[in-house]
Amino acid sequence: MANLFGNVLKAHQWIYENSHGALGHKLLFGNPTLLLRSMGRKTGQERTNALTYARDGRNYLVTASNGGSPRPPGWLANVKSHPQCEIQIGTQRIPVTATATYPQNPEYARRFRLVDKVNKGRYTQYQTMTSRPIAVVVLTPR
């Protein structure tokens, strides 16, 4: 089942990228989705990930849930290493600075609730599946 879901996510990202954003913003489950373009921390090559997001004022919020896996997604290490990245929402590209936040941050709980609501409670479910704290990454337009 996990492979099927993974393939659906890959197909969604492929459609989003190859339609240049004309399709994909709300294609999967109706969740608002952005494309995060970051630099690989080891390769220096561009990496793209389709992620559900929430708005928080002028900022965009994404979670490093990795489906509740014990390991965070690779893109989290990339944005920590190279926080200057780009997001695409629909056809619009926005340069951003990424900042990972964790439960000790006073804004974390509020931010987590925002993205969890957009993702219909899935992030709360994912957090029960792992002992690592799931980071909420704040993407601030530059």
Backbone torsions as a table, in degrees:
resi	resn	phi	psi	omega
1	MET	NA	-40.1	-179.9
2	ALA	-62.2	-37.9	178.7
3	ASN	-65.2	-39.6	178.5
4	LEU	-61.9	-47.3	179.4
5	PHE	-62.5	-42.1	177.6
6	GLY	-59.9	-40.7	178.5
7	ASN	-67.4	-37.1	177.1
8	VAL	-63.5	-43.4	178.7
9	LEU	-62.9	-41.8	178.5
10	LYS	-63.6	-41.7	179.0
11	ALA	-64.5	-41.7	177.7
12	HIS	-58.4	-48.9	179.9
13	GLN	-62.2	-40.4	179.7
14	TRP	-60.7	-45.6	178.9
15	ILE	-61.8	-45.9	-179.1
16	TYR	-58.4	-50.6	-177.8
17	GLU	-66.7	-45.7	-173.2
18	ASN	-79.0	-12.4	172.3
19	SER	-95.1	5.0	-178.0
20	HIS	57.4	31.5	176.3
21	GLY	91.1	-4.0	179.3
22	ALA	-65.4	-31.6	176.3
23	LEU	-125.3	144.9	172.5
24	GLY	122.9	-21.0	-176.9
25	HIS	-59.1	-41.6	178.2
26	LYS	-130.3	32.5	-175.7
27	LEU	-72.6	-41.5	-172.5
28	LEU	-96.5	113.1	178.6
29	PHE	60.2	8.9	-178.1
30	GLY	77.6	2.6	178.8
31	ASN	-72.2	137.7	173.4
32	PRO	-65.6	129.9	-174.7
33	THR	-126.6	137.0	173.9
34	LEU	-116.9	162.3	171.1
35	LEU	-103.0	123.4	176.0
36	LEU	-98.7	120.7	176.6
37	ARG	-108.0	115.7	-179.4
38	SER	-128.1	169.2	178.4
39	MET	-98.2	131.4	177.5
40	GLY	-61.4	130.7	-175.5
41	ARG	-67.1	-28.0	-179.7
42	LYS	-98.5	-39.8	-173.3
43	THR	-92.3	-25.3	-174.5
44	GLY	74.4	5.3	179.7
45	GLN	-90.2	151.6	178.2
46	GLU	-66.8	136.9	175.5
47	ARG	-122.8	141.9	180.0
48	THR	-125.5	135.2	178.2
49	ASN	-134.8	133.1	173.9
50	ALA	-87.4	124.6	-174.9
51	LEU	-136.4	140.2	171.3
52	THR	-67.2	141.3	-179.4
53	TYR	-136.5	162.7	171.5
54	ALA	-127.5	158.9	175.2
55	ARG	-97.4	145.6	174.4
56	ASP	-140.3	88.1	-172.3
57	GLY	65.1	-127.1	178.8
58	ARG	-85.1	-8.3	-178.3
59	ASN	-89.2	160.2	174.5
60	TYR	-114.8	142.3	-179.0
61	LEU	-119.8	133.6	173.6
62	VAL	-132.1	157.8	179.4
63	THR	-113.8	145.8	177.3
64	ALA	-96.6	60.2	-173.1
65	SER	-80.2	-36.3	-175.8
66	ASN	51.4	36.2	176.9
67	GLY	64.7	22.3	-179.5
68	GLY	85.5	10.4	178.6
69	SER	-64.2	152.3	176.3
70	PRO	-63.6	-22.1	179.8
71	ARG	-105.4	139.4	176.4
72	PRO	-70.7	161.2	178.7
73	PRO	-67.8	152.1	-179.9
74	GLY	-59.2	-32.1	-177.2
75	TRP	-63.8	-24.8	179.4
76	LEU	-65.0	-46.7	177.9
77	ALA	-62.7	-35.2	179.1
78	ASN	-63.7	-46.8	-177.3
79	VAL	-73.8	-25.9	174.5
80	LYS	-68.9	-38.7	-179.8
81	SER	-75.6	-38.2	-178.7
82	HIS	-132.5	83.0	-173.7
83	PRO	-70.5	-16.2	177.3
84	GLN	-80.9	112.2	-178.5
85	CYS	-142.6	-167.4	-177.3
86	GLU	-137.8	144.9	171.2
87	ILE	-118.5	156.3	174.0
88	GLN	-128.1	127.6	176.7
89	ILE	-122.2	112.2	-171.1
90	GLY	61.8	-126.0	-179.5
91	THR	-95.6	-3.9	-176.4
92	GLN	-89.5	130.2	176.7
93	ARG	-105.7	134.7	-174.9
94	ILE	-132.4	121.4	173.6
95	PRO	-72.1	135.1	-176.5
96	VAL	-136.9	164.3	169.3
97	THR	-114.2	128.5	-177.1
98	ALA	-97.3	134.6	176.6
99	THR	-133.8	118.7	178.2
100	ALA	-79.9	135.4	175.7
101	THR	-122.4	151.9	-176.5
102	TYR	-131.8	172.5	-174.4
103	PRO	-52.9	-27.0	179.3
104	GLN	-73.1	-13.5	176.7
105	ASN	-75.7	131.0	-176.9
106	PRO	-61.4	-21.4	179.8
107	GLU	-92.6	-7.3	-173.4
108	TYR	-57.4	-52.0	-175.1
109	ALA	-59.2	-43.0	179.8
110	ARG	-65.0	-43.7	179.1
111	ARG	-64.5	-43.0	179.5
112	PHE	-59.6	-42.8	178.8
113	ARG	-60.8	-38.6	-179.8
114	LEU	-62.0	-50.2	-178.2
115	VAL	-72.3	-33.0	178.8
116	ASP	-65.6	-38.9	178.3
117	LYS	-62.9	-44.8	178.6
118	VAL	-61.2	-36.5	-178.1
119	ASN	-94.5	19.7	172.0
120	LYS	55.7	40.1	175.5
121	GLY	81.3	2.1	-177.7
122	ARG	-65.4	-33.6	-178.5
123	TYR	-68.5	-35.7	174.2
124	THR	-62.1	-42.8	177.2
125	GLN	-62.2	-44.9	-179.8
126	TYR	-61.8	-38.1	-178.7
127	GLN	-62.9	-30.8	177.8
128	THR	-71.3	-16.3	-177.0
129	MET	-90.0	-9.0	-176.6
130	THR	-139.4	151.5	177.5
131	SER	-88.3	-15.0	179.7
132	ARG	-77.0	144.5	175.2
133	PRO	-71.9	132.7	179.0
134	ILE	-81.1	120.2	-178.9
135	ALA	-71.9	141.7	166.8
136	VAL	-103.7	121.8	-177.1
137	VAL	-100.9	125.0	178.7
138	VAL	-93.0	124.6	179.0
139	LEU	-108.5	105.8	-175.5
140	THR	-100.8	119.8	178.3
141	PRO	-58.1	139.9	178.0
142	ARG	-93.9	NA	NA
